[in-house]
């Protein structure tokens, strides 16, 4: 439940508030790549680029999961100072 609140709160322009749920989800299961991925989105949207990159890399390194190539693109964008989370990207993530 914490992860769902984190994910959908972030996608709905409430990342600063949702980040608390993200932290709770990751605290419960620090090795869960999906939880780290969700927190990475919230971190990126709240300006924590280094934390977002760390979380996306943890997701990439975790077993299973899909769309890892997309996360590699996000990392590259964040490292180059760009925001990969356009309105269109956030809308597309709702269906992921």
mmCIF file as gemmi writes it, N, C-alpha and C atoms, coordinates in Angstrom:
data_model
loop_
_atom_site.group_PDB
_atom_site.id
_atom_site.type_symbol
_atom_site.label_atom_id
_atom_site.label_alt_id
_atom_site.label_comp_id
_atom_site.label_asym_id
_atom_site.label_entity_id
_atom_site.label_seq_id
_atom_site.pdbx_PDB_ins_code
_atom_site.Cartn_x
_atom_site.Cartn_y
_atom_site.Cartn_z
_atom_site.occupancy
_atom_site.B_iso_or_equiv
_atom_site.pdbx_formal_charge
_atom_site.auth_seq_id
_atom_site.auth_asym_id
_atom_site.pdbx_PDB_model_num
ATOM 1 N N . UNK Axp A 1 ? 0.806 -1.196 0 1 0 ? 1 A 1
ATOM 2 C CA . UNK Axp A 1 ? 0 0 0 1 0 ? 1 A 1
ATOM 3 C C . UNK Axp A 1 ? 0.852 1.264 0 1 0 ? 1 A 1
ATOM 4 N N . UNK Axp A 2 ? 1.962 1.255 0.775 1 0 ? 2 A 1
ATOM 5 C CA . UNK Axp A 2 ? 2.837 2.43 0.803 1 0 ? 2 A 1
ATOM 6 C C . UNK Axp A 2 ? 3.411 2.696 -0.583 1 0 ? 2 A 1
ATOM 7 N N . UNK Axp A 3 ? 3.795 1.621 -1.266 1 0 ? 3 A 1
ATOM 8 C CA . UNK Axp A 3 ? 4.368 1.807 -2.6 1 0 ? 3 A 1
ATOM 9 C C . UNK Axp A 3 ? 3.337 2.361 -3.576 1 0 ? 3 A 1
ATOM 10 N N . UNK Axp A 4 ? 2.105 1.888 -3.517 1 0 ? 4 A 1
ATOM 11 C CA . UNK Axp A 4 ? 1.064 2.417 -4.411 1 0 ? 4 A 1
ATOM 12 C C . UNK Axp A 4 ? 0.823 3.901 -4.146 1 0 ? 4 A 1
ATOM 13 N N . UNK Axp A 5 ? 0.789 4.278 -2.89 1 0 ? 5 A 1
ATOM 14 C CA . UNK Axp A 5 ? 0.612 5.683 -2.539 1 0 ? 5 A 1
ATOM 15 C C . UNK Axp A 5 ? 1.791 6.508 -3.055 1 0 ? 5 A 1
ATOM 16 N N . UNK Axp A 6 ? 2.974 5.974 -2.909 1 0 ? 6 A 1
ATOM 17 C CA . UNK Axp A 6 ? 4.181 6.631 -3.409 1 0 ? 6 A 1
ATOM 18 C C . UNK Axp A 6 ? 4.113 6.833 -4.915 1 0 ? 6 A 1
ATOM 19 N N . UNK Axp A 7 ? 3.85 5.761 -5.644 1 0 ? 7 A 1
ATOM 20 C CA . UNK Axp A 7 ? 3.847 5.776 -7.111 1 0 ? 7 A 1
ATOM 21 C C . UNK Axp A 7 ? 2.79 6.73 -7.667 1 0 ? 7 A 1
ATOM 22 N N . UNK Axp A 8 ? 1.552 6.511 -7.267 1 0 ? 8 A 1
ATOM 23 C CA . UNK Axp A 8 ? 0.473 7.302 -7.842 1 0 ? 8 A 1
ATOM 24 C C . UNK Axp A 8 ? 0.454 8.735 -7.309 1 0 ? 8 A 1
ATOM 25 N N . UNK Axp A 9 ? 0.88 8.935 -6.079 1 0 ? 9 A 1
ATOM 26 C CA . UNK Axp A 9 ? 1.006 10.298 -5.574 1 0 ? 9 A 1
ATOM 27 C C . UNK Axp A 9 ? 2.028 11.085 -6.37 1 0 ? 9 A 1
ATOM 28 N N . UNK Axp A 10 ? 3.152 10.459 -6.673 1 0 ? 10 A 1
ATOM 29 C CA . UNK Axp A 10 ? 4.191 11.125 -7.467 1 0 ? 10 A 1
ATOM 30 C C . UNK Axp A 10 ? 3.704 11.429 -8.872 1 0 ? 10 A 1
ATOM 31 N N . UNK Axp A 11 ? 3.044 10.471 -9.488 1 0 ? 11 A 1
ATOM 32 C CA . UNK Axp A 11 ? 2.572 10.664 -10.86 1 0 ? 11 A 1
ATOM 33 C C . UNK Axp A 11 ? 1.48 11.715 -10.945 1 0 ? 11 A 1
ATOM 34 N N . UNK Axp A 12 ? 0.811 11.978 -9.828 1 0 ? 12 A 1
ATOM 35 C CA . UNK Axp A 12 ? -0.277 12.959 -9.8 1 0 ? 12 A 1
ATOM 36 C C . UNK Axp A 12 ? 0.163 14.296 -9.205 1 0 ? 12 A 1
ATOM 37 N N . UNK Axp A 13 ? 1.438 14.628 -9.406 1 0 ? 13 A 1
ATOM 38 C CA . UNK Axp A 13 ? 1.964 15.944 -9.034 1 0 ? 13 A 1
ATOM 39 C C . UNK Axp A 13 ? 2.03 16.186 -7.525 1 0 ? 13 A 1
ATOM 40 N N . UNK Axp A 14 ? 2.093 15.136 -6.731 1 0 ? 14 A 1
ATOM 41 C CA . UNK Axp A 14 ? 2.185 15.274 -5.276 1 0 ? 14 A 1
ATOM 42 C C . UNK Axp A 14 ? 3.4 14.549 -4.714 1 0 ? 14 A 1
ATOM 43 N N . UNK Axp A 15 ? 4.524 14.612 -5.444 1 0 ? 15 A 1
ATOM 44 C CA . UNK Axp A 15 ? 5.716 13.858 -5.059 1 0 ? 15 A 1
ATOM 45 C C . UNK Axp A 15 ? 6.241 14.257 -3.681 1 0 ? 15 A 1
ATOM 46 N N . UNK Axp A 16 ? 6.191 15.526 -3.352 1 0 ? 16 A 1
ATOM 47 C CA . UNK Axp A 16 ? 6.715 15.963 -2.056 1 0 ? 16 A 1
ATOM 48 C C . UNK Axp A 16 ? 5.957 15.308 -0.908 1 0 ? 16 A 1
ATOM 49 N N . UNK Axp A 17 ? 4.667 15.167 -1.053 1 0 ? 17 A 1
ATOM 50 C CA . UNK Axp A 17 ? 3.853 14.514 -0.02 1 0 ? 17 A 1
ATOM 51 C C . UNK Axp A 17 ? 4.017 12.993 -0.099 1 0 ? 17 A 1
ATOM 52 N N . UNK Axp A 18 ? 4.018 12.463 -1.311 1 0 ? 18 A 1
ATOM 53 C CA . UNK Axp A 18 ? 4.106 11.02 -1.513 1 0 ? 18 A 1
ATOM 54 C C . UNK Axp A 18 ? 5.455 10.449 -1.077 1 0 ? 18 A 1
ATOM 55 N N . UNK Axp A 19 ? 6.47 11.289 -1.041 1 0 ? 19 A 1
ATOM 56 C CA . UNK Axp A 19 ? 7.813 10.819 -0.699 1 0 ? 19 A 1
ATOM 57 C C . UNK Axp A 19 ? 7.851 10.149 0.675 1 0 ? 19 A 1
ATOM 58 N N . UNK Axp A 20 ? 7.011 10.587 1.587 1 0 ? 20 A 1
ATOM 59 C CA . UNK Axp A 20 ? 6.955 9.961 2.912 1 0 ? 20 A 1
ATOM 60 C C . UNK Axp A 20 ? 6.498 8.499 2.804 1 0 ? 20 A 1
ATOM 61 N N . UNK Axp A 21 ? 5.533 8.257 1.941 1 0 ? 21 A 1
ATOM 62 C CA . UNK Axp A 21 ? 5.075 6.879 1.714 1 0 ? 21 A 1
ATOM 63 C C . UNK Axp A 21 ? 6.178 6.064 1.05 1 0 ? 21 A 1
ATOM 64 N N . UNK Axp A 22 ? 6.92 6.692 0.169 1 0 ? 22 A 1
ATOM 65 C CA . UNK Axp A 22 ? 8.031 6.003 -0.513 1 0 ? 22 A 1
ATOM 66 C C . UNK Axp A 22 ? 9.057 5.532 0.512 1 0 ? 22 A 1
ATOM 67 N N . UNK Axp A 23 ? 9.396 6.429 1.429 1 0 ? 23 A 1
ATOM 68 C CA . UNK Axp A 23 ? 10.382 6.091 2.463 1 0 ? 23 A 1
ATOM 69 C C . UNK Axp A 23 ? 9.896 4.928 3.326 1 0 ? 23 A 1
ATOM 70 N N . UNK Axp A 24 ? 8.617 4.912 3.643 1 0 ? 24 A 1
ATOM 71 C CA . UNK Axp A 24 ? 8.068 3.811 4.444 1 0 ? 24 A 1
ATOM 72 C C . UNK Axp A 24 ? 8.123 2.491 3.686 1 0 ? 24 A 1
ATOM 73 N N . UNK Axp A 25 ? 7.784 2.53 2.385 1 0 ? 25 A 1
ATOM 74 C CA . UNK Axp A 25 ? 7.83 1.311 1.572 1 0 ? 25 A 1
ATOM 75 C C . UNK Axp A 25 ? 9.246 0.755 1.516 1 0 ? 25 A 1
ATOM 76 N N . UNK Axp A 26 ? 10.215 1.616 1.244 1 0 ? 26 A 1
ATOM 77 C CA . UNK Axp A 26 ? 11.61 1.168 1.141 1 0 ? 26 A 1
ATOM 78 C C . UNK Axp A 26 ? 12.125 0.703 2.495 1 0 ? 26 A 1
ATOM 79 N N . UNK Axp A 27 ? 11.722 1.347 3.572 1 0 ? 27 A 1
ATOM 80 C CA . UNK Axp A 27 ? 12.15 0.918 4.904 1 0 ? 27 A 1
ATOM 81 C C . UNK Axp A 27 ? 11.662 -0.495 5.212 1 0 ? 27 A 1
ATOM 82 N N . UNK Axp A 28 ? 10.467 -0.842 4.741 1 0 ? 28 A 1
ATOM 83 C CA . UNK Axp A 28 ? 9.921 -2.183 4.973 1 0 ? 28 A 1
ATOM 84 C C . UNK Axp A 28 ? 10.632 -3.245 4.149 1 0 ? 28 A 1
ATOM 85 N N . UNK Axp A 29 ? 11.03 -2.884 2.918 1 0 ? 29 A 1
ATOM 86 C CA . UNK Axp A 29 ? 11.697 -3.844 2.026 1 0 ? 29 A 1
ATOM 87 C C . UNK Axp A 29 ? 12.783 -3.13 1.229 1 0 ? 29 A 1
ATOM 88 N N . UNK Axp A 30 ? 13.934 -2.871 1.853 1 0 ? 30 A 1
ATOM 89 C CA . UNK Axp A 30 ? 14.987 -2.099 1.191 1 0 ? 30 A 1
ATOM 90 C C . UNK Axp A 30 ? 15.53 -2.735 -0.094 1 0 ? 30 A 1
ATOM 91 N N . UNK Axp A 31 ? 15.399 -4.031 -0.23 1 0 ? 31 A 1
ATOM 92 C CA . UNK Axp A 31 ? 15.921 -4.71 -1.42 1 0 ? 31 A 1
ATOM 93 C C . UNK Axp A 31 ? 14.89 -4.828 -2.541 1 0 ? 31 A 1
ATOM 94 N N . UNK Axp A 32 ? 13.698 -4.314 -2.329 1 0 ? 32 A 1
ATOM 95 C CA . UNK Axp A 32 ? 12.644 -4.409 -3.336 1 0 ? 32 A 1
ATOM 96 C C . UNK Axp A 32 ? 12.901 -3.363 -4.428 1 0 ? 32 A 1
ATOM 97 N N . UNK Axp A 33 ? 13.28 -3.845 -5.602 1 0 ? 33 A 1
ATOM 98 C CA . UNK Axp A 33 ? 13.601 -2.945 -6.706 1 0 ? 33 A 1
ATOM 99 C C . UNK Axp A 33 ? 12.441 -2.076 -7.138 1 0 ? 33 A 1
ATOM 100 N N . UNK Axp A 34 ? 11.239 -2.61 -7.085 1 0 ? 34 A 1
ATOM 101 C CA . UNK Axp A 34 ? 10.062 -1.838 -7.467 1 0 ? 34 A 1
ATOM 102 C C . UNK Axp A 34 ? 9.824 -0.668 -6.528 1 0 ? 34 A 1
ATOM 103 N N . UNK Axp A 35 ? 10.057 -0.883 -5.239 1 0 ? 35 A 1
ATOM 104 C CA . UNK Axp A 35 ? 9.89 0.193 -4.267 1 0 ? 35 A 1
ATOM 105 C C . UNK Axp A 35 ? 10.949 1.27 -4.485 1 0 ? 35 A 1
ATOM 106 N N . UNK Axp A 36 ? 12.17 0.816 -4.797 1 0 ? 36 A 1
ATOM 107 C CA . UNK Axp A 36 ? 13.249 1.777 -5.065 1 0 ? 36 A 1
ATOM 108 C C . UNK Axp A 36 ? 12.951 2.579 -6.327 1 0 ? 36 A 1
ATOM 109 N N . UNK Axp A 37 ? 12.355 1.927 -7.314 1 0 ? 37 A 1
ATOM 110 C CA . UNK Axp A 37 ? 11.985 2.605 -8.553 1 0 ? 37 A 1
ATOM 111 C C . UNK Axp A 37 ? 10.954 3.697 -8.276 1 0 ? 37 A 1
ATOM 112 N N . UNK Axp A 38 ? 9.947 3.37 -7.491 1 0 ? 38 A 1
ATOM 113 C CA . UNK Axp A 38 ? 8.915 4.349 -7.144 1 0 ? 38 A 1
ATOM 114 C C . UNK Axp A 38 ? 9.516 5.531 -6.4 1 0 ? 38 A 1
ATOM 115 N N . UNK Axp A 39 ? 10.362 5.226 -5.433 1 0 ? 39 A 1
ATOM 116 C CA . UNK Axp A 39 ? 10.996 6.308 -4.678 1 0 ? 39 A 1
ATOM 117 C C . UNK Axp A 39 ? 11.898 7.145 -5.581 1 0 ? 39 A 1
ATOM 118 N N . UNK Axp A 40 ? 12.512 6.502 -6.568 1 0 ? 40 A 1
ATOM 119 C CA . UNK Axp A 40 ? 13.355 7.239 -7.511 1 0 ? 40 A 1
ATOM 120 C C . UNK Axp A 40 ? 12.57 8.293 -8.266 1 0 ? 40 A 1
ATOM 121 N N . UNK Axp A 41 ? 11.355 7.959 -8.665 1 0 ? 41 A 1
ATOM 122 C CA . UNK Axp A 41 ? 10.507 8.937 -9.354 1 0 ? 41 A 1
ATOM 123 C C . UNK Axp A 41 ? 10.206 10.104 -8.422 1 0 ? 41 A 1
ATOM 124 N N . UNK Axp A 42 ? 9.82 9.808 -7.198 1 0 ? 42 A 1
ATOM 125 C CA . UNK Axp A 42 ? 9.523 10.88 -6.236 1 0 ? 42 A 1
ATOM 126 C C . UNK Axp A 42 ? 10.757 11.736 -5.975 1 0 ? 42 A 1
ATOM 127 N N . UNK Axp A 43 ? 11.886 11.103 -5.835 1 0 ? 43 A 1
ATOM 128 C CA . UNK Axp A 43 ? 13.12 11.853 -5.599 1 0 ? 43 A 1
ATOM 129 C C . UNK Axp A 43 ? 13.444 12.765 -6.779 1 0 ? 43 A 1
ATOM 130 N N . UNK Axp A 44 ? 13.325 12.234 -7.977 1 0 ? 44 A 1
ATOM 131 C CA . UNK Axp A 44 ? 13.613 13.047 -9.161 1 0 ? 44 A 1
ATOM 132 C C . UNK Axp A 44 ? 12.674 14.24 -9.242 1 0 ? 44 A 1
ATOM 133 N N . UNK Axp A 45 ? 11.41 14.008 -8.965 1 0 ? 45 A 1
ATOM 134 C CA . UNK Axp A 45 ? 10.425 15.077 -9.063 1 0 ? 45 A 1
ATOM 135 C C . UNK Axp A 45 ? 10.578 16.135 -7.975 1 0 ? 45 A 1
ATOM 136 N N . UNK Axp A 46 ? 11.264 15.785 -6.902 1 0 ? 46 A 1
ATOM 137 C CA . UNK Axp A 46 ? 11.481 16.751 -5.821 1 0 ? 46 A 1
ATOM 138 C C . UNK Axp A 46 ? 12.898 17.31 -5.822 1 0 ? 46 A 1
ATOM 139 N N . UNK Axp A 47 ? 13.635 17.058 -6.9 1 0 ? 47 A 1
ATOM 140 C CA . UNK Axp A 47 ? 14.956 17.659 -7.064 1 0 ? 47 A 1
ATOM 141 C C . UNK Axp A 47 ? 16.129 16.881 -6.509 1 0 ? 47 A 1
ATOM 142 N N . UNK Axp A 48 ? 15.903 15.684 -5.982 1 0 ? 48 A 1
ATOM 143 C CA . UNK Axp A 48 ? 16.987 14.857 -5.444 1 0 ? 48 A 1
ATOM 144 C C . UNK Axp A 48 ? 17.512 13.952 -6.553 1 0 ? 48 A 1
ATOM 145 N N . UNK Axp A 49 ? 18.295 14.53 -7.46 1 0 ? 49 A 1
ATOM 146 C CA . UNK Axp A 49 ? 18.785 13.778 -8.615 1 0 ? 49 A 1
ATOM 147 C C . UNK Axp A 49 ? 19.697 12.624 -8.205 1 0 ? 49 A 1
ATOM 148 N N . UNK Axp A 50 ? 20.604 12.877 -7.266 1 0 ? 50 A 1
ATOM 149 C CA . UNK Axp A 50 ? 21.536 11.823 -6.84 1 0 ? 50 A 1
ATOM 150 C C . UNK Axp A 50 ? 20.776 10.651 -6.219 1 0 ? 50 A 1
ATOM 151 N N . UNK Axp A 51 ? 19.793 10.943 -5.385 1 0 ? 51 A 1
ATOM 152 C CA . UNK Axp A 51 ? 18.989 9.878 -4.782 1 0 ? 51 A 1
ATOM 153 C C . UNK Axp A 51 ? 18.187 9.12 -5.815 1 0 ? 51 A 1
ATOM 154 N N . UNK Axp A 52 ? 17.649 9.846 -6.797 1 0 ? 52 A 1
ATOM 155 C CA . UNK Axp A 52 ? 16.886 9.202 -7.868 1 0 ? 52 A 1
ATOM 156 C C . UNK Axp A 52 ? 17.777 8.257 -8.671 1 0 ? 52 A 1
ATOM 157 N N . UNK Axp A 53 ? 18.958 8.728 -9.027 1 0 ? 53 A 1
ATOM 158 C CA . UNK Axp A 53 ? 19.893 7.884 -9.785 1 0 ? 53 A 1
ATOM 159 C C . UNK Axp A 53 ? 20.239 6.632 -8.991 1 0 ? 53 A 1
ATOM 160 N N . UNK Axp A 54 ? 20.485 6.788 -7.705 1 0 ? 54 A 1
ATOM 161 C CA . UNK Axp A 54 ? 20.795 5.644 -6.836 1 0 ? 54 A 1
ATOM 162 C C . UNK Axp A 54 ? 19.643 4.64 -6.84 1 0 ? 54 A 1
ATOM 163 N N . UNK Axp A 55 ? 18.423 5.132 -6.715 1 0 ? 55 A 1
ATOM 164 C CA . UNK Axp A 55 ? 17.265 4.235 -6.687 1 0 ? 55 A 1
ATOM 165 C C . UNK Axp A 55 ? 17.031 3.569 -8.035 1 0 ? 55 A 1
ATOM 166 N N . UNK Axp A 56 ? 17.162 4.306 -9.128 1 0 ? 56 A 1
ATOM 167 C CA . UNK Axp A 56 ? 16.969 3.694 -10.446 1 0 ? 56 A 1
ATOM 168 C C . UNK Axp A 56 ? 18.041 2.642 -10.719 1 0 ? 56 A 1
ATOM 169 N N . UNK Axp A 57 ? 19.275 2.9 -10.269 1 0 ? 57 A 1
ATOM 170 C CA . UNK Axp A 57 ? 20.327 1.897 -10.455 1 0 ? 57 A 1
ATOM 171 C C . UNK Axp A 57 ? 20.021 0.651 -9.636 1 0 ? 57 A 1
ATOM 172 N N . UNK Axp A 58 ? 19.502 0.828 -8.428 1 0 ? 58 A 1
ATOM 173 C CA . UNK Axp A 58 ? 19.12 -0.331 -7.603 1 0 ? 58 A 1
ATOM 174 C C . UNK Axp A 58 ? 18.029 -1.137 -8.298 1 0 ? 58 A 1
ATOM 175 N N . UNK Axp A 59 ? 17.089 -0.447 -8.931 1 0 ? 59 A 1
ATOM 176 C CA . UNK Axp A 59 ? 16.039 -1.138 -9.686 1 0 ? 59 A 1
ATOM 177 C C . UNK Axp A 59 ? 16.64 -1.922 -10.846 1 0 ? 59 A 1
ATOM 178 N N . UNK Axp A 60 ? 17.53 -1.296 -11.584 1 0 ? 60 A 1
ATOM 179 C CA . UNK Axp A 60 ? 18.178 -1.961 -12.727 1 0 ? 60 A 1
ATOM 180 C C . UNK Axp A 60 ? 18.939 -3.198 -12.261 1 0 ? 60 A 1
ATOM 181 N N . UNK Axp A 61 ? 19.614 -3.088 -11.124 1 0 ? 61 A 1
ATOM 182 C CA . UNK Axp A 61 ? 20.429 -4.192 -10.605 1 0 ? 61 A 1
ATOM 183 C C . UNK Axp A 61 ? 19.61 -5.281 -9.933 1 0 ? 61 A 1
ATOM 184 N N . UNK Axp A 62 ? 18.346 -5.026 -9.651 1 0 ? 62 A 1
ATOM 185 C CA . UNK Axp A 62 ? 17.518 -6.012 -8.963 1 0 ? 62 A 1
ATOM 186 C C . UNK Axp A 62 ? 17.034 -7.078 -9.944 1 0 ? 62 A 1
ATOM 187 N N . UNK Axp A 63 ? 16.749 -8.27 -9.424 1 0 ? 63 A 1
ATOM 188 C CA . UNK Axp A 63 ? 16.226 -9.313 -10.308 1 0 ? 63 A 1
ATOM 189 C C . UNK Axp A 63 ? 14.804 -8.98 -10.767 1 0 ? 63 A 1
ATOM 190 N N . UNK Axp A 64 ? 14.473 -9.444 -11.932 1 0 ? 64 A 1
ATOM 191 C CA . UNK Axp A 64 ? 13.123 -9.224 -12.458 1 0 ? 64 A 1
ATOM 192 C C . UNK Axp A 64 ? 12.913 -7.78 -12.858 1 0 ? 64 A 1
ATOM 193 N N . UNK Axp A 65 ? 11.685 -7.418 -12.966 1 0 ? 65 A 1
ATOM 194 C CA . UNK Axp A 65 ? 11.355 -6.048 -13.358 1 0 ? 65 A 1
ATOM 195 C C . UNK Axp A 65 ? 11.375 -5.88 -14.865 1 0 ? 65 A 1
ATOM 196 N N . UNK Axp A 66 ? 10.709 -4.835 -15.305 1 0 ? 66 A 1
ATOM 197 C CA . UNK Axp A 66 ? 10.682 -4.565 -16.735 1 0 ? 66 A 1
ATOM 198 C C . UNK Axp A 66 ? 11.001 -3.099 -16.959 1 0 ? 66 A 1
ATOM 199 N N . UNK Axp A 67 ? 11.185 -2.742 -18.194 1 0 ? 67 A 1
ATOM 200 C CA . UNK Axp A 67 ? 11.485 -1.364 -18.582 1 0 ? 67 A 1
ATOM 201 C C . UNK Axp A 67 ? 12.783 -0.845 -17.977 1 0 ? 67 A 1
ATOM 202 N N . UNK Axp A 68 ? 13.759 -1.727 -17.819 1 0 ? 68 A 1
ATOM 203 C CA . UNK Axp A 68 ? 15.042 -1.303 -17.254 1 0 ? 68 A 1
ATOM 204 C C . UNK Axp A 68 ? 15.79 -0.375 -18.204 1 0 ? 68 A 1
ATOM 205 N N . UNK Axp A 69 ? 15.595 -0.557 -19.496 1 0 ? 69 A 1
ATOM 206 C CA . UNK Axp A 69 ? 16.238 0.349 -20.459 1 0 ? 69 A 1
ATOM 207 C C . UNK Axp A 69 ? 15.722 1.773 -20.274 1 0 ? 69 A 1
ATOM 208 N N . UNK Axp A 70 ? 14.45 1.922 -19.974 1 0 ? 70 A 1
ATOM 209 C CA . UNK Axp A 70 ? 13.863 3.239 -19.733 1 0 ? 70 A 1
ATOM 210 C C . UNK Axp A 70 ? 14.537 3.887 -18.526 1 0 ? 70 A 1
ATOM 211 N N . UNK Axp A 71 ? 14.806 3.109 -17.491 1 0 ? 71 A 1
ATOM 212 C CA . UNK Axp A 71 ? 15.457 3.655 -16.297 1 0 ? 71 A 1
ATOM 213 C C . UNK Axp A 71 ? 16.881 4.091 -16.615 1 0 ? 71 A 1
ATOM 214 N N . UNK Axp A 72 ? 17.558 3.362 -17.494 1 0 ? 72 A 1
ATOM 215 C CA . UNK Axp A 72 ? 18.896 3.779 -17.912 1 0 ? 72 A 1
ATOM 216 C C . UNK Axp A 72 ? 18.831 5.122 -18.64 1 0 ? 72 A 1
ATOM 217 N N . UNK Axp A 73 ? 17.789 5.322 -19.43 1 0 ? 73 A 1
ATOM 218 C CA . UNK Axp A 73 ? 17.6 6.61 -20.113 1 0 ? 73 A 1
ATOM 219 C C . UNK Axp A 73 ? 17.352 7.716 -19.096 1 0 ? 73 A 1
ATOM 220 N N . UNK Axp A 74 ? 16.556 7.424 -18.067 1 0 ? 74 A 1
ATOM 221 C CA . UNK Axp A 74 ? 16.288 8.426 -17.038 1 0 ? 74 A 1
ATOM 222 C C . UNK Axp A 74 ? 17.573 8.834 -16.331 1 0 ? 74 A 1
ATOM 223 N N . UNK Axp A 75 ? 18.395 7.833 -16.015 1 0 ? 75 A 1
ATOM 224 C CA . UNK Axp A 75 ? 19.671 8.113 -15.348 1 0 ? 75 A 1
ATOM 225 C C . UNK Axp A 75 ? 20.528 9.018 -16.224 1 0 ? 75 A 1
ATOM 226 N N . UNK Axp A 76 ? 20.618 8.704 -17.5 1 0 ? 76 A 1
ATOM 227 C CA . UNK Axp A 76 ? 21.412 9.528 -18.417 1 0 ? 76 A 1
ATOM 228 C C . UNK Axp A 76 ? 20.872 10.953 -18.475 1 0 ? 76 A 1
ATOM 229 N N . UNK Axp A 77 ? 19.56 11.103 -18.524 1 0 ? 77 A 1
ATOM 230 C CA . UNK Axp A 77 ? 18.95 12.443 -18.548 1 0 ? 77 A 1
ATOM 231 C C . UNK Axp A 77 ? 19.263 13.206 -17.273 1 0 ? 77 A 1
ATOM 232 N N . UNK Axp A 78 ? 19.09 12.557 -16.144 1 0 ? 78 A 1
ATOM 233 C CA . UNK Axp A 78 ? 19.349 13.211 -14.866 1 0 ? 78 A 1
ATOM 234 C C . UNK Axp A 78 ? 20.816 13.626 -14.75 1 0 ? 78 A 1
ATOM 235 N N . UNK Axp A 79 ? 21.723 12.769 -15.202 1 0 ? 79 A 1
ATOM 236 C CA . UNK Axp A 79 ? 23.155 13.098 -15.146 1 0 ? 79 A 1
ATOM 237 C C . UNK Axp A 79 ? 23.505 14.272 -16.049 1 0 ? 79 A 1
ATOM 238 N N . UNK Axp A 80 ? 22.76 14.434 -17.131 1 0 ? 80 A 1
ATOM 239 C CA . UNK Axp A 80 ? 23.03 15.546 -18.052 1 0 ? 80 A 1
ATOM 240 C C . UNK Axp A 80 ? 22.267 16.815 -17.665 1 0 ? 80 A 1
ATOM 241 N N . UNK Axp A 81 ? 21.571 16.766 -16.531 1 0 ? 81 A 1
ATOM 242 C CA . UNK Axp A 81 ? 20.864 17.947 -16.046 1 0 ? 81 A 1
ATOM 243 C C . UNK Axp A 81 ? 19.464 18.122 -16.604 1 0 ? 81 A 1
ATOM 244 N N . UNK Axp A 82 ? 18.963 17.122 -17.304 1 0 ? 82 A 1
ATOM 245 C CA . UNK Axp A 82 ? 17.622 17.204 -17.88 1 0 ? 82 A 1
ATOM 246 C C . UNK Axp A 82 ? 16.605 16.497 -16.993 1 0 ? 82 A 1
ATOM 247 N N . UNK Axp A 83 ? 15.367 16.907 -17.112 1 0 ? 83 A 1
ATOM 248 C CA . UNK Axp A 83 ? 14.274 16.277 -16.386 1 0 ? 83 A 1
ATOM 249 C C . UNK Axp A 83 ? 13.571 15.3 -17.329 1 0 ? 83 A 1
ATOM 250 N N . UNK Axp A 84 ? 13.691 13.997 -17.087 1 0 ? 84 A 1
ATOM 251 C CA . UNK Axp A 84 ? 13.043 13.03 -17.978 1 0 ? 84 A 1
ATOM 252 C C . UNK Axp A 84 ? 11.534 12.919 -17.759 1 0 ? 84 A 1
ATOM 253 N N . UNK Axp A 85 ? 11.018 13.562 -16.715 1 0 ? 85 A 1
ATOM 254 C CA . UNK Axp A 85 ? 9.624 13.378 -16.344 1 0 ? 85 A 1
ATOM 255 C C . UNK Axp A 85 ? 8.736 14.502 -16.873 1 0 ? 85 A 1
ATOM 256 N N . UNK Axp A 86 ? 8.549 14.441 -18.172 1 0 ? 86 A 1
ATOM 257 C CA . UNK Axp A 86 ? 7.632 15.368 -18.821 1 0 ? 86 A 1
ATOM 258 C C . UNK Axp A 86 ? 6.2 14.978 -18.457 1 0 ? 86 A 1
ATOM 259 N N . UNK Axp A 87 ? 5.275 15.834 -18.778 1 0 ? 87 A 1
ATOM 260 C CA . UNK Axp A 87 ? 3.867 15.535 -18.531 1 0 ? 87 A 1
ATOM 261 C C . UNK Axp A 87 ? 3.463 14.252 -19.247 1 0 ? 87 A 1
ATOM 262 N N . UNK Axp A 88 ? 3.939 14.079 -20.475 1 0 ? 88 A 1
ATOM 263 C CA . UNK Axp A 88 ? 3.629 12.875 -21.255 1 0 ? 88 A 1
ATOM 264 C C . UNK Axp A 88 ? 4.224 11.633 -20.608 1 0 ? 88 A 1
ATOM 265 N N . UNK Axp A 89 ? 5.473 11.734 -20.15 1 0 ? 89 A 1
ATOM 266 C CA . UNK Axp A 89 ? 6.122 10.589 -19.499 1 0 ? 89 A 1
ATOM 267 C C . UNK Axp A 89 ? 5.376 10.196 -18.239 1 0 ? 89 A 1
ATOM 268 N N . UNK Axp A 90 ? 4.983 11.162 -17.437 1 0 ? 90 A 1
ATOM 269 C CA . UNK Axp A 90 ? 4.238 10.866 -16.208 1 0 ? 90 A 1
ATOM 270 C C . UNK Axp A 90 ? 2.894 10.205 -16.552 1 0 ? 90 A 1
ATOM 271 N N . UNK Axp A 91 ? 2.246 10.663 -17.593 1 0 ? 91 A 1
ATOM 272 C CA . UNK Axp A 91 ? 0.973 10.074 -18.014 1 0 ? 91 A 1
ATOM 273 C C . UNK Axp A 91 ? 1.181 8.618 -18.456 1 0 ? 91 A 1
ATOM 274 N N . UNK Axp A 92 ? 2.245 8.368 -19.214 1 0 ? 92 A 1
ATOM 275 C CA . UNK Axp A 92 ? 2.523 7.007 -19.689 1 0 ? 92 A 1
ATOM 276 C C . UNK Axp A 92 ? 2.821 6.066 -18.535 1 0 ? 92 A 1
ATOM 277 N N . UNK Axp A 93 ? 3.464 6.569 -17.488 1 0 ? 93 A 1
ATOM 278 C CA . UNK Axp A 93 ? 3.813 5.731 -16.342 1 0 ? 93 A 1
ATOM 279 C C . UNK Axp A 93 ? 2.593 5.25 -15.574 1 0 ? 93 A 1
ATOM 280 N N . UNK Axp A 94 ? 1.494 5.937 -15.716 1 0 ? 94 A 1
ATOM 281 C CA . UNK Axp A 94 ? 0.278 5.5 -15.015 1 0 ? 94 A 1
ATOM 282 C C . UNK Axp A 94 ? -0.172 4.111 -15.478 1 0 ? 94 A 1
ATOM 283 N N . UNK Axp A 95 ? 0.239 3.735 -16.676 1 0 ? 95 A 1
ATOM 284 C CA . UNK Axp A 95 ? -0.186 2.452 -17.268 1 0 ? 95 A 1
ATOM 285 C C . UNK Axp A 95 ? 0.91 1.403 -17.199 1 0 ? 95 A 1
ATOM 286 N N . UNK Axp A 96 ? 1.979 1.71 -16.516 1 0 ? 96 A 1
ATOM 287 C CA . UNK Axp A 96 ? 3.093 0.758 -16.433 1 0 ? 96 A 1
ATOM 288 C C . UNK Axp A 96 ? 2.838 -0.275 -15.35 1 0 ? 96 A 1
